[in-house]
Amino acid sequence: MSLRILLRTTFTLVTILLLSVRADAQSRSLPAEPVAMGTESQFVFDGFIVDNHFALKYKQQAVEREFHPPRKHARNPLIAGEGGYVTVRRHPETGLFQMWYQTHTPRLNADGKHVGSNYAIAYAESKDGLDWKRPQLGLFEWKGTKQNNIVWKGITDQRASGQCLIEAPEADRRGYRYLMSYHTGGVKKGMNGIRVVGSQDGIHWDKSSDTLLAELHSDTLNSIVYDPVEKQYVMYCRAKHIYRTFRGDILDTGASRRVARMTGPSLWEKWTSQPQNMLIPDELDSAKQFNFFYGMPVRYHAGIFWGSLWPFKMNTDVVTELAFSRDGIQFERLSARPRLLDLGEEGAWDDGMVFGNNWVEVGDEWWFYYSGFDGPHGDPTARQPGIGVATIKKERLISLRGPRSGGVVITRQIQWPGGKLLMNADASEGEIKVRVSDARRRVLEGFDYDDCVPLDSDSVRHTVRWKEKSIESLAGQTIRLEIFLQDADLFTFRAGETAP
């Protein structure tokens, strides 16, 4: 083979590879059209499925993103005097609410000074998600007795903190119904770090399954998420392998309270990747002196990585904000930085710190369980913990809101999969109408705004109808949805017979 042919072949292969990488990258943030959307919910707020939006009175008004925070429950705290990072799941068969939370007991020296804490994972359960029972399990000694609800103290029965339940494909579960990651420290070299353990009931954890994933002293809730697109596991943690502020001066050690990311192919072998910082406080955080991030639990849902970010004001407040990403790397935050979960009023049980996690779906609602403290981070002996919940209708954290004179949201080209058009929207103070057009925005006969039956109520499962035609007849065709919003909020749309 001549040098010219070799160089040409090499150039062609490199070009193909680069184009392939570029296409893959683009597919996570800007989809190829027409979009094969399937029957999954399509969130409209982040510009992935939406091609354009505009107001009819475009000089004075606009279609805008609106944040809708969950509301704290009137019965909070649901558990008082105890709590740490909290994770809740519902049993898929019985509907039982199961809770795992980090608990600790302070270690004091001979002078009564706080010198550290012992950590363990405790368990509670509830039939309705509000009345919680902490069963006396008798599994581990804690505070001098086995009459407690402790379910895990780590591979050496010495320390377990930062528990995170993992949703994984069935093929990766090794037969376990529950998988949990946690952090352990203070044991021998080669065992400290982030570990994974399995259980059949969430109470009795199989020590023989306990596996070290990363020898990393990331002392926070280290959230592990399965990425179904890349078919790999992603962990959001702290890059404590190179930034350790508790050793020496910060000039040399740097700040470790950022959000880092590392990946691995399996839950049952040590990861070889290194954590990379990917979310650092910016000038908007600095304006309020929230110059640190304590951690970020993450959940993958409907093509989006949803982060419950914990901005931290040294050495006092911790709050919870929303972050979101299509690829799990580039996270966006709303410009006004609204709180997903804010501190309680002065004197409340959660007026010092709030550590939110992702949601549990309960009927047509999302329930966000969180741990709260009535004092600042800096003095562990001057605060009491508790656990509460905040609720919102499902998939309703961020909407596109149409102004009083009306606005339009236009989707990208969609390959309609068939079925009805189902919409999660609040039109109780206005109306919503939809017309269907082709790729060039030419309206399809019988699918104009005048043909549409207006929506004028609030529902997570509106069915959009036209007077003479049915969108079900467009199965397999490439279309656009042009959604007219007047004093109305649009959250998601999907194709299907009924909402899930």
Disulfide bonds with the S-S distance in Angstrom:
none
